[in-house]
Amino acid sequence: MSPFRRVWAAPIAIAVVSLIGLVAALLGDGLNDWISWIGLAVPLVVIVWARLKRRV
């Protein structure tokens, strides 16, 4: 794996998931609400996971 991918793969993936969540929140109700909640919760879950992993 190239250094660029190793450094930027996770931030780009988190940004894409967040963007999908934001767009889903703007476009509709029902299933889009669930997609938006999941998409916007992923960065928070990643932050908590990284903080807990770093403490150990």
C-alpha positions as CSV (number, residue, x, y, z in Angstrom):
1,M,0.0,0.0,0.0
2,S,1.3,3.4,-0.9
3,P,2.0,6.0,1.8
4,F,-0.7,8.2,0.4
5,R,-3.3,5.5,0.7
6,R,-2.1,4.5,4.2
7,V,-2.4,8.1,5.5
8,W,-5.5,9.3,3.6
9,A,-7.7,6.2,3.2
10,A,-9.5,6.4,6.5
11,P,-10.1,10.2,6.5
12,I,-11.5,10.1,2.9
13,A,-13.8,7.2,3.8
14,I,-15.1,9.0,6.9
15,A,-15.7,12.1,4.8
16,V,-17.6,10.2,2.1
17,V,-19.8,8.5,4.7
18,S,-20.5,11.9,6.4
19,L,-21.3,13.4,3.0
20,I,-23.8,10.6,2.3
21,G,-25.4,11.1,5.7
22,L,-25.7,14.9,5.1
23,V,-27.2,14.5,1.7
24,A,-29.6,11.8,2.9
25,A,-30.7,14.1,5.7
26,L,-31.5,16.9,3.2
27,L,-33.3,14.7,0.6
28,G,-36.1,13.0,2.5
29,D,-37.7,11.2,5.3
30,G,-38.1,7.6,6.4
31,L,-35.2,5.5,5.2
32,N,-33.2,8.6,4.5
33,D,-33.5,9.5,8.2
34,W,-31.9,6.2,9.1
35,I,-29.1,6.6,6.5
36,S,-28.4,10.1,7.8
37,W,-28.2,9.0,11.4
38,I,-25.9,6.2,10.6
39,G,-23.8,8.3,8.2
40,L,-23.4,11.1,10.8
41,A,-22.7,8.7,13.7
42,V,-19.8,6.9,12.0
43,P,-17.3,9.8,12.6
44,L,-18.3,9.8,16.3
45,V,-17.9,6.1,16.6
46,V,-14.5,6.3,14.9
47,I,-13.3,9.0,17.3
48,V,-14.4,7.1,20.4
49,W,-12.8,3.9,19.1
50,A,-9.5,5.7,18.3
51,R,-9.5,7.4,21.7
52,L,-10.1,4.1,23.5
53,K,-7.5,2.3,21.5
54,R,-4.9,5.0,22.1
55,R,-5.3,4.8,25.9
56,V,-4.5,1.1,26.0
